[in-house]
Amino acid sequence: MERYLVGGYVRDRLQSRPARDRDWVVVGATPAEMEALGFRRVGKDFPVFLHPETGEEHALARVAWKEGDPFRPAATLVDDLAHRDLTINAMAMTAEGRLIDPFGGAGDLAKRMIRHVGPPFADDPIRILRAARFAAQLDGFAIAPPTMALMAELVSAGALDGATPERVWMEIDKALGAARPSVFFMAARACGALARVLPEIDALFGVPQPEKDHPEIDTGLHTMKVVDTAARLTTDRAERFAALVHDLGKAATPPDQWPRHRGHERRGARMVPALVRRLAGPNAYAELGALVAEWHGHVHKAGELRPGTLLELLDAADAFHRPRRLTALLLAAEADARAAARGDFMYPQARVVRRARKAAALVTAGQLIAEGFAPGPRLGEVLVQRRVEAIRAQMTTPPGVSNALRAANNLDAGRPAQVTCLLAMGRLFRANPELHPAFAIHLLERALAEITPGDGHPEAPDMIRQTMALIRDGASRPDRSDLAGRINALQPGWKRVWVHASHRRGADRRLLMCEEALSFRMYGLCAYYVANWTRSRFLLDGRSADRIRAIVAWWTRAMAERRQ
């Protein structure tokens, strides 16, 4: 009896990577002889045994790899290796470390190439998915063109049509564990396998989305970016799967409604469980995928949601009993947003939802029972009311959360650069800098990108950069209590920029600036504008004069309220 190390252990040794569990192939032994030596049989279809001392797997060499075929022993080690799937898997090593490589697997490892051994590759259709999965798991590897051509030929011949759902799911699940799962799905799509095993994902390719929110436009390409982003954020495969299927409903949008996809969230929530059931996947994947498909859009708008809607989101995620589900939902939503983001990125919406959960969780049924409420429907109604009130209370604590969210989504890039600068900075100071540094960065970058030489305010770019540096510095430190004060210290410089811009744009622009400053509670700056404008030589029509008087009255009342 001879035994040789095979599989991933040999690949890892040749790549100088930490070796995983050792698997052995045994030549020249029968099942009865293995059991007589104390090996314990565990394989049903093929003779696989566990070593009596080490517990390592020992499989008898074979030449039959097709599912359902009876075991046929291989006469030699090379016969066994010749019937394996890929050259990088068709290597063996003696216990002393001598490599046996009859099909050039070591060379393909050096060239980072996935190549089939020979015609026996067609014996098992799952090998099509295995090749795609190895391309994803082995960093920088590509599938050899002849192998890809063979994979496409087998798919066209219907090789995957009768594949066992459990084995298909196993390959998909393993691929989700790769650093870049998209490599698996794109390789499967290139040979036509994706349309056979995951037609719901394949149908996303070619479906357009609004460019404003999705620069790649194509929903399939966006989905690939999202699943790769999720892979950087979590190692949990169920969470990565949820990111994969978050936009599944867009494939069912009628083409005459493109690029908009109204109602795709609920459509996707219905499609995800059907997909998982078809492939005999775990219920946990189906539940989390459906949750993300239906609610990720609400998470993106968290700062604009009513307290009652936020509570509905929390209840849908079962956030009070299974907080990990909420974490997974927020992670998938963040992966979606990150995949479409430009430049620096933070996701304060997740914090908005977490704060809402924290506030609502302080209200419990036990408290209400202690107050005298009897268990029953009325208790449930009061619990909902109290939790909504708790969420509303914490939402009003930091001023400008919803305005900051709207500002980030609705900044009008078509306005003159000076006014864009003003709006960006106004919204920056209006937003709570401790909670929303990402929105400030986003707005400032937009403003900076729109400023061109000759715009009339040379100080503005430097002011924007100084402000962004302060925000980044503050956001990276645990103690951000002085961040607002440090940003406000830049106001004198911004006053010079804005006043210069106002004198180039006439009365209407200056009125706009005054109203913006007031609406963002920059009362002192508003007074500064009004005092300067009343001394200006610009002639104002009656309507503009009335607006200025209204602004002054509004500001006076606001200041009186603040003093109280």
C-alpha positions as CSV (number, residue, x, y, z in Angstrom):
1,M,0.0,0.0,0.0
2,E,1.3,3.5,-1.0
3,R,-0.2,6.8,0.1
4,Y,0.3,10.3,-1.2
5,L,-0.7,13.8,-0.1
6,V,-3.1,15.4,-2.6
7,G,-5.4,18.4,-3.1
8,G,-5.2,21.8,-1.4
9,Y,-2.4,20.8,0.9
10,V,0.0,20.4,-2.1
11,R,-1.2,23.6,-3.7
12,D,-0.6,25.5,-0.4
13,R,2.9,24.0,0.0
14,L,3.9,25.0,-3.5
15,Q,2.6,28.6,-2.9
16,S,4.3,28.9,0.4
17,R,0.9,29.4,2.1
18,P,-0.1,27.9,5.5
19,A,-1.1,24.4,4.7
20,R,-4.7,23.2,5.5
21,D,-5.8,19.8,6.5
22,R,-3.9,17.0,4.9
23,D,-5.8,14.6,2.5
24,W,-4.3,11.4,1.2
25,V,-4.8,9.1,-1.7
26,V,-4.1,5.4,-1.2
27,V,-2.9,3.2,-4.1
28,G,-2.8,-0.6,-3.9
29,A,-5.3,-1.3,-1.1
30,T,-8.8,-2.6,-0.9
31,P,-11.6,-1.4,1.5
32,A,-11.2,-4.6,3.5
33,E,-7.5,-4.1,3.9
34,M,-8.0,-0.5,5.1
35,E,-10.5,-1.6,7.7
36,A,-8.2,-4.3,8.8
37,L,-5.5,-1.7,9.5
38,G,-7.9,0.2,11.8
39,F,-9.1,2.9,9.3
40,R,-12.7,3.9,9.8
41,R,-14.8,4.1,6.7
42,V,-16.9,7.4,6.3
43,G,-17.5,7.6,2.5
44,K,-20.8,6.2,1.2
45,D,-20.4,6.6,-2.6
46,F,-16.6,6.1,-2.6
47,P,-14.2,4.5,-0.1
48,V,-13.0,7.2,2.2
49,F,-11.4,6.4,5.5
50,L,-10.2,8.2,8.6
51,H,-6.7,7.3,10.0
52,P,-7.1,5.6,13.4
53,E,-4.6,8.0,15.1
54,T,-4.5,11.3,13.1
55,G,-8.1,11.4,11.8
56,E,-6.8,12.5,8.4
57,E,-8.8,11.4,5.3
58,H,-7.5,8.6,3.2
59,A,-9.3,7.9,-0.1
60,L,-8.7,5.0,-2.3
61,A,-7.3,5.9,-5.8
62,R,-10.1,5.7,-8.4
63,V,-10.9,6.4,-12.0
64,A,-14.6,7.0,-11.7
65,W,-15.6,10.5,-10.6
66,K,-19.0,10.9,-12.2
67,E,-21.9,11.2,-9.8
68,G,-23.7,7.9,-9.5
69,D,-21.0,5.8,-11.0
70,P,-19.7,2.8,-9.0
71,F,-16.3,2.8,-7.5
72,R,-13.6,1.7,-9.9
73,P,-10.0,1.5,-8.4
74,A,-7.1,3.1,-10.2
75,A,-4.2,0.9,-10.9
76,T,-1.6,3.7,-10.4
77,L,-1.4,7.1,-8.9
78,V,-1.2,8.7,-12.3
79,D,-4.5,7.0,-13.3
80,D,-6.1,8.7,-10.3
81,L,-4.6,12.1,-11.1
82,A,-5.6,11.9,-14.7
83,H,-9.3,11.8,-13.8
84,R,-9.2,14.8,-11.5
85,D,-10.6,18.2,-12.6
86,L,-7.8,20.7,-12.8
87,T,-4.1,20.5,-13.2
88,I,-3.5,22.4,-10.0
89,N,-5.5,19.7,-8.2
90,A,-3.8,16.8,-10.1
91,M,-0.5,16.9,-8.1
92,A,0.6,14.6,-5.3
93,M,3.4,14.6,-2.8
94,T,5.1,11.9,-0.9
95,A,5.3,12.1,2.9
96,E,8.9,13.1,2.5
97,G,7.9,16.1,0.3
98,R,8.7,14.8,-3.2
99,L,6.4,16.3,-5.8
100,I,4.6,14.2,-8.4
101,D,3.2,16.4,-11.1
102,P,2.4,14.5,-14.4
103,F,0.1,17.2,-15.8
104,G,2.0,20.5,-15.2
105,G,0.1,21.7,-12.2
106,A,3.1,23.5,-10.7
107,G,3.6,25.4,-13.9
108,D,0.0,26.5,-14.0
109,L,0.3,27.6,-10.4
110,A,3.3,29.8,-11.3
111,K,1.3,31.2,-14.3
112,R,-1.8,31.6,-12.1
113,M,-3.8,29.5,-14.6
114,I,-6.9,27.4,-14.1
115,R,-6.7,24.5,-16.6
116,H,-8.5,21.2,-16.9
117,V,-6.5,18.0,-16.9
118,G,-8.2,16.4,-19.9
119,P,-11.4,14.8,-21.2
120,P,-12.5,13.4,-17.8
121,F,-13.3,16.9,-16.8
122,A,-16.7,16.4,-18.4
123,D,-17.4,13.4,-16.1
124,D,-18.8,15.7,-13.4
125,P,-20.8,18.9,-14.4
126,I,-20.1,20.5,-11.1
127,R,-16.5,20.8,-12.2
128,I,-17.7,23.8,-14.3
129,L,-18.6,25.6,-11.2
130,R,-15.5,24.4,-9.3
131,A,-13.3,25.9,-12.0
132,A,-15.1,29.3,-11.6
133,R,-14.9,29.0,-7.8
134,F,-11.1,28.3,-7.9
135,A,-10.7,31.4,-10.0
136,A,-12.4,33.4,-7.3
137,Q,-10.6,31.7,-4.4
138,L,-7.1,31.8,-5.8
139,D,-6.1,35.5,-6.0
140,G,-5.2,36.6,-9.5
141,F,-5.9,33.3,-11.3
142,A,-7.6,33.1,-14.7
143,I,-9.3,30.3,-16.5
144,A,-7.4,29.1,-19.5
145,P,-9.2,29.8,-22.8
146,P,-9.4,26.1,-23.8
147,T,-10.9,25.3,-20.4
148,M,-13.4,28.1,-20.7
149,A,-14.4,26.9,-24.1
150,L,-14.9,23.4,-22.8
151,M,-17.0,24.7,-19.9
152,A,-19.2,26.7,-22.4
153,E,-19.6,23.6,-24.6
154,L,-20.7,21.5,-21.6
155,V,-23.2,24.1,-20.5
156,S,-24.7,24.3,-24.0
157,A,-25.0,20.6,-24.0
158,G,-27.1,20.8,-20.9
159,A,-24.5,19.3,-18.5
160,L,-25.7,21.4,-15.6
161,D,-29.4,20.9,-16.1
162,G,-29.5,17.7,-14.0
163,A,-26.9,18.8,-11.4
164,T,-27.9,18.1,-7.8
165,P,-29.2,21.4,-6.3
166,E,-27.3,20.7,-3.0
167,R,-24.0,20.4,-4.8
168,V,-24.7,23.6,-6.9
169,W,-25.4,25.5,-3.7
170,M,-22.3,24.2,-2.1
171,E,-20.1,25.7,-4.9
172,I,-22.0,29.0,-4.7
173,D,-21.6,29.1,-0.9
174,K,-17.9,28.4,-1.1
175,A,-17.5,31.1,-3.8
176,L,-19.2,33.6,-1.4
177,G,-16.3,32.9,1.0
178,A,-13.7,34.2,-1.6
179,A,-12.1,37.6,-1.3
180,R,-13.8,38.6,-4.6
181,P,-16.9,36.5,-5.1
182,S,-17.7,38.4,-8.3
183,V,-14.9,36.5,-10.1
184,F,-17.0,33.3,-9.6
185,F,-20.2,34.8,-10.9
186,M,-18.5,36.5,-13.9
187,A,-16.7,33.4,-14.9
188,A,-19.9,31.4,-14.6
189,R,-21.6,34.0,-16.7
190,A,-18.9,33.9,-19.3
191,C,-19.5,30.2,-20.0
192,G,-23.3,30.4,-19.7
193,A,-23.5,28.6,-16.4
194,L,-24.9,31.5,-14.4
195,A,-28.0,31.6,-16.5
196,R,-28.5,27.9,-15.7
197,V,-27.9,27.9,-12.0
198,L,-28.7,31.5,-11.0
199,P,-30.9,32.9,-13.7
200,E,-32.2,35.6,-11.3
201,I,-28.7,37.0,-11.0
202,D,-27.9,36.6,-14.7
203,A,-31.1,38.5,-15.6
204,L,-29.7,41.6,-13.8
205,F,-27.1,42.2,-16.5
206,G,-28.2,44.7,-19.1
207,V,-30.9,46.2,-16.8
208,P,-30.1,49.9,-16.5
209,Q,-30.4,52.1,-13.4
210,P,-30.2,55.9,-12.9
211,E,-26.6,57.0,-13.4
212,K,-26.9,59.6,-10.6
213,D,-27.1,56.8,-8.0
214,H,-25.3,54.0,-9.9
215,P,-22.3,55.2,-12.0
216,E,-21.9,51.8,-13.6
217,I,-25.6,51.9,-14.8
218,D,-25.8,48.2,-15.4
219,T,-27.6,46.4,-12.5
220,G,-25.5,43.3,-12.9
221,L,-22.2,45.1,-12.7
222,H,-23.4,47.0,-9.7
223,T,-24.4,43.8,-8.0
224,M,-20.9,42.4,-8.6
225,K,-19.4,45.5,-7.0
226,V,-21.8,45.2,-4.0
227,V,-21.0,41.6,-3.3
228,D,-17.2,42.3,-3.4
229,T,-17.7,45.3,-1.1
230,A,-19.6,43.1,1.3
231,A,-16.8,40.6,1.2
232,R,-14.5,43.4,2.5
233,L,-16.9,44.2,5.3
234,T,-17.8,40.8,6.6
235,T,-16.7,37.1,6.4
236,D,-20.2,35.9,7.0
237,R,-21.4,34.2,3.9
238,A,-25.1,34.7,4.6
239,E,-24.5,38.4,4.8
240,R,-22.5,38.3,1.5
241,F,-25.4,36.4,-0.1
242,A,-27.8,39.1,1.1
243,A,-25.7,41.7,-0.6
244,L,-25.7,39.6,-3.8
245,V,-29.5,39.5,-3.9
246,H,-30.3,43.0,-2.6
247,D,-31.5,44.2,-6.1
248,L,-32.9,41.0,-7.3
249,G,-36.3,42.5,-8.0
250,K,-34.9,44.9,-10.6
251,A,-34.7,42.0,-13.1
252,A,-38.5,41.9,-13.0
253,T,-39.0,45.6,-13.7
254,P,-40.9,46.0,-17.0
255,P,-38.5,47.5,-19.6
256,D,-40.9,50.4,-20.3
257,Q,-40.2,51.6,-16.7
258,W,-36.4,51.6,-17.0
259,P,-34.2,53.0,-15.6
260,R,-36.5,53.5,-12.6
261,H,-37.5,50.4,-10.6
262,R,-40.4,51.3,-8.4
263,G,-41.5,48.4,-6.2
264,H,-38.4,46.3,-6.9
265,E,-37.8,45.9,-3.1
266,R,-40.9,43.9,-2.5
267,R,-40.5,42.0,-5.8
268,G,-37.0,41.0,-4.7
269,A,-38.2,40.0,-1.2
270,R,-40.5,37.5,-2.9
271,M,-37.9,36.2,-5.3
272,V,-35.1,35.5,-2.9
273,P,-36.8,32.7,-0.9
274,A,-37.8,30.9,-4.1
275,L,-34.2,31.1,-5.3
276,V,-32.8,29.6,-2.1
277,R,-35.5,26.8,-2.0
278,R,-34.7,25.8,-5.6
279,L,-31.1,25.3,-4.7
280,A,-31.8,23.7,-1.3
281,G,-30.0,26.5,0.5
282,P,-30.4,27.3,4.2
283,N,-33.5,29.1,5.5
284,A,-31.2,31.7,7.2
285,Y,-29.9,32.8,3.8
286,A,-33.5,33.1,2.4
287,E,-34.7,35.1,5.4
288,L,-31.8,37.5,5.5
289,G,-31.7,38.0,1.7
290,A,-35.5,38.8,1.7
291,L,-35.0,41.3,4.5
292,V,-32.2,43.1,2.8
293,A,-34.0,43.1,-0.6
294,E,-37.1,44.7,1.0
295,W,-35.6,47.2,3.4
296,H,-32.1,48.3,2.2
297,G,-33.7,51.3,0.4
298,H,-35.2,52.5,3.7
299,V,-31.9,52.3,5.4
300,H,-30.4,54.6,2.7
301,K,-33.1,57.2,3.6
302,A,-32.8,56.6,7.4
303,G,-32.4,60.3,8.2
304,E,-35.5,61.2,6.3
305,L,-37.8,58.5,7.6
306,R,-40.6,59.2,10.0
307,P,-40.1,57.7,13.5
308,G,-43.0,55.2,12.8
309,T,-41.3,54.0,9.6
310,L,-38.0,53.6,11.5
311,L,-39.8,51.4,14.0
312,E,-41.3,49.3,11.2
313,L,-37.8,48.8,9.8
314,L,-36.6,47.7,13.3
315,D,-39.5,45.3,13.8
316,A,-39.0,43.8,10.3
317,A,-35.4,43.1,11.2
318,D,-36.5,41.7,14.6
319,A,-33.9,44.1,15.9
320,F,-35.1,43.9,19.6
321,H,-34.7,40.1,19.8
322,R,-32.1,39.4,17.1
323,P,-29.8,42.5,16.9
324,R,-27.4,40.6,14.6
325,R,-30.0,40.6,11.9
326,L,-30.2,44.4,12.0
327,T,-26.4,44.5,11.9
328,A,-26.4,42.3,8.8
329,L,-29.1,44.6,7.1
330,L,-27.1,47.7,7.8
331,L,-23.9,46.1,6.5
332,A,-25.6,45.0,3.2
333,A,-27.0,48.5,2.8
334,E,-23.6,50.0,3.4
335,A,-22.0,47.7,0.9
336,D,-24.7,48.9,-1.6
337,A,-23.9,52.5,-0.9
338,R,-20.2,52.1,-0.9
339,A,-20.2,50.3,-4.3
340,A,-21.8,53.4,-5.9
341,A,-19.8,56.0,-3.9
342,R,-17.2,58.4,-5.3
343,G,-14.3,59.6,-3.2
344,D,-14.3,59.4,0.6
345,F,-17.2,57.4,2.1
346,M,-18.9,57.1,5.4
347,Y,-22.3,55.7,6.1
348,P,-24.0,57.7,8.8
349,Q,-27.4,56.2,8.0
350,A,-26.4,53.1,9.9
351,R,-25.8,55.2,13.0
352,V,-29.2,56.8,12.6
353,V,-30.8,53.4,12.6
354,R,-28.7,52.2,15.6
355,R,-29.6,55.2,17.6
356,A,-33.3,54.6,16.8
357,R,-33.0,51.0,18.0
358,K,-31.2,52.1,21.2
359,A,-33.8,54.6,22.0
360,A,-36.8,52.3,21.3
361,A,-35.2,49.4,23.1
362,L,-35.4,51.4,26.4
363,V,-39.1,51.1,26.2
364,T,-40.2,47.6,27.2
365,A,-43.4,45.7,27.8
366,G,-42.3,45.0,31.3
367,Q,-42.2,48.8,32.0
368,L,-45.7,49.2,30.7
369,I,-47.0,46.3,32.8
370,A,-45.4,47.9,35.9
371,E,-47.3,51.1,35.0
372,G,-50.6,49.1,35.2
373,F,-51.2,48.1,31.6
374,A,-52.6,44.6,31.3
375,P,-51.1,42.1,28.7
376,G,-53.2,42.3,25.5
377,P,-53.7,44.3,22.3
378,R,-53.8,47.6,24.1
379,L,-50.3,46.9,25.6
380,G,-48.9,46.3,22.1
381,E,-50.4,49.6,20.9
382,V,-49.0,51.6,23.7
383,L,-45.6,49.9,23.3
384,V,-45.5,51.0,19.7
385,Q,-46.6,54.6,20.6
386,R,-44.0,54.9,23.3
387,R,-41.2,53.5,21.1
388,V,-42.2,55.9,18.3
389,E,-42.0,58.8,20.8
390,A,-38.6,57.6,22.0
391,I,-37.3,57.5,18.4
392,R,-38.7,61.0,17.7
393,A,-37.1,62.4,20.8
394,Q,-33.6,61.2,19.9
395,M,-34.0,62.3,16.3
396,T,-34.7,65.8,17.3
397,T,-31.6,66.0,19.6
398,P,-29.0,66.5,16.9
399,P,-30.3,69.4,14.6
400,G,-30.3,69.0,10.9
401,V,-30.0,65.2,10.4
402,S,-32.7,65.0,7.8
403,N,-31.6,68.3,6.1
404,A,-28.1,67.0,5.9
405,L,-29.3,63.8,4.2
406,R,-31.4,65.7,1.7
407,A,-28.5,68.1,1.0
408,A,-26.3,65.2,0.2
409,N,-28.8,63.8,-2.2
410,N,-30.1,67.0,-3.8
411,L,-27.2,69.3,-4.2
412,D,-27.8,71.1,-7.5
413,A,-24.6,70.7,-9.5
414,G,-26.0,73.0,-12.2
415,R,-25.8,76.2,-10.0
416,P,-22.9,78.6,-10.3
417,A,-19.9,77.5,-8.3
418,Q,-20.2,80.4,-5.9
419,V,-23.7,79.5,-4.9
420,T,-22.8,75.8,-4.8
421,C,-20.0,76.7,-2.4
422,L,-22.5,78.6,-0.2
423,L,-25.0,75.9,-0.1
424,A,-22.4,73.3,0.6
425,M,-21.0,75.2,3.5
426,G,-24.4,76.2,4.8
427,R,-25.4,72.6,5.0
428,L,-22.1,71.7,6.5
429,F,-22.7,74.0,9.5
430,R,-26.4,73.0,9.7
431,A,-25.5,69.3,10.0
432,N,-24.3,68.0,13.3
433,P,-20.6,67.5,12.5
434,E,-20.2,64.8,15.1
435,L,-22.8,62.6,13.5
436,H,-22.4,63.5,9.9
437,P,-18.8,64.1,8.8
438,A,-19.4,62.1,5.6
439,F,-22.1,64.4,4.4
440,A,-19.9,67.4,5.0
441,I,-17.0,65.8,3.0
442,H,-19.4,64.8,0.2
443,L,-20.8,68.4,-0.1
444,L,-17.4,70.0,0.0
445,E,-15.9,67.7,-2.6
446,R,-18.8,68.5,-4.9
447,A,-18.3,72.2,-4.4
448,L,-14.5,71.9,-4.9
449,A,-15.0,70.0,-8.1
450,E,-17.2,72.8,-9.5
451,I,-14.9,75.7,-8.8
452,T,-12.8,76.7,-11.8
453,P,-10.1,79.4,-12.1
454,G,-11.6,82.8,-12.6
455,D,-14.7,82.1,-10.6
456,G,-14.0,85.2,-8.5
457,H,-13.2,83.7,-5.1
458,P,-9.6,82.4,-5.0
459,E,-9.8,81.8,-1.3
460,A,-12.6,79.2,-1.6
461,P,-10.6,76.1,-2.7
462,D,-8.1,76.6,0.3
463,M,-11.0,77.1,2.7
464,I,-12.7,74.0,1.5
465,R,-9.5,71.9,1.8
466,Q,-8.9,73.3,5.3
467,T,-12.4,72.4,6.4
468,M,-12.2,68.9,5.0
469,A,-8.9,68.4,6.8
470,L,-10.5,69.4,10.0
471,I,-13.5,67.1,9.5
472,R,-11.3,64.1,8.6
473,D,-9.1,64.8,11.6
474,G,-12.1,65.1,13.9
475,A,-13.8,62.0,12.5
476,S,-10.8,59.9,13.1
477,R,-10.5,60.8,16.8
478,P,-12.7,59.3,19.6
479,D,-13.3,62.7,21.2
480,R,-15.1,64.9,18.7
481,S,-16.6,67.4,21.2
482,D,-14.5,70.3,19.9
483,L,-15.0,69.6,16.2
484,A,-17.9,72.0,15.7
485,G,-16.0,74.8,17.4
486,R,-12.9,74.2,15.2
487,I,-15.0,74.2,12.0
488,N,-16.9,77.4,13.1
489,A,-13.5,79.1,13.7
490,L,-13.2,79.1,9.9
491,Q,-16.3,81.3,9.5
492,P,-14.5,84.6,9.1
493,G,-12.7,83.2,6.0
494,W,-16.0,81.9,4.6
495,K,-17.6,85.3,5.1
496,R,-15.0,86.9,2.9
497,V,-15.6,84.2,0.2
498,W,-19.4,84.5,0.3
499,V,-19.5,88.3,0.4
500,H,-17.2,88.4,-2.6
501,A,-19.5,86.0,-4.4
502,S,-22.6,88.0,-3.4
503,H,-21.3,91.2,-5.0
504,R,-20.9,89.4,-8.3
505,R,-24.4,88.0,-8.4
506,G,-26.8,90.8,-7.6
507,A,-29.6,91.2,-5.2
508,D,-31.4,87.9,-5.8
509,R,-28.2,86.0,-5.1
510,R,-27.6,87.9,-1.9
511,L,-31.1,87.3,-0.8
512,L,-30.7,83.6,-1.5
513,M,-27.5,83.6,0.6
514,C,-29.2,85.4,3.4
515,E,-32.1,83.0,3.4
516,E,-29.8,80.0,3.3
517,A,-27.8,81.3,6.2
518,L,-30.9,81.9,8.2
519,S,-32.5,78.5,7.4
520,F,-29.3,76.8,8.7
521,R,-29.5,78.9,11.9
522,M,-26.4,80.9,11.1
523,Y,-28.1,84.0,12.7
524,G,-25.0,86.1,13.1
525,L,-24.0,85.6,9.5
526,C,-27.5,86.5,8.4
527,A,-27.3,89.8,10.4
528,Y,-23.9,90.5,8.8
529,Y,-25.4,90.1,5.3
530,V,-28.4,92.3,6.1
531,A,-26.3,95.1,7.5
532,N,-24.0,95.1,4.5
533,W,-26.9,94.9,2.0
534,T,-28.8,97.8,3.4
535,R,-25.7,99.9,2.8
536,S,-25.1,98.6,-0.7
537,R,-25.8,100.7,-3.8
538,F,-28.0,98.0,-5.4
539,L,-31.5,99.1,-6.1
540,L,-34.0,96.6,-4.8
541,D,-37.5,96.3,-6.1
542,G,-40.5,96.2,-3.7
543,R,-40.7,92.5,-3.6
544,S,-37.0,92.1,-2.6
545,A,-37.3,94.8,0.0
546,D,-40.2,93.0,1.5
547,R,-38.3,89.8,1.6
548,I,-35.4,91.5,3.4
549,R,-37.7,93.0,6.0
550,A,-39.3,89.5,6.5
551,I,-35.9,88.0,6.9
552,V,-34.9,90.6,9.5
553,A,-38.1,90.1,11.5
554,W,-37.6,86.3,11.3
555,W,-34.0,86.6,12.5
556,T,-35.0,89.0,15.4
557,R,-37.6,86.5,16.6
558,A,-35.2,83.6,16.4
559,M,-32.6,85.5,18.4
560,A,-35.2,86.3,21.0
561,E,-36.1,82.7,21.3
562,R,-32.5,81.6,21.7
563,R,-32.0,84.1,24.5
564,Q,-35.0,82.7,26.3
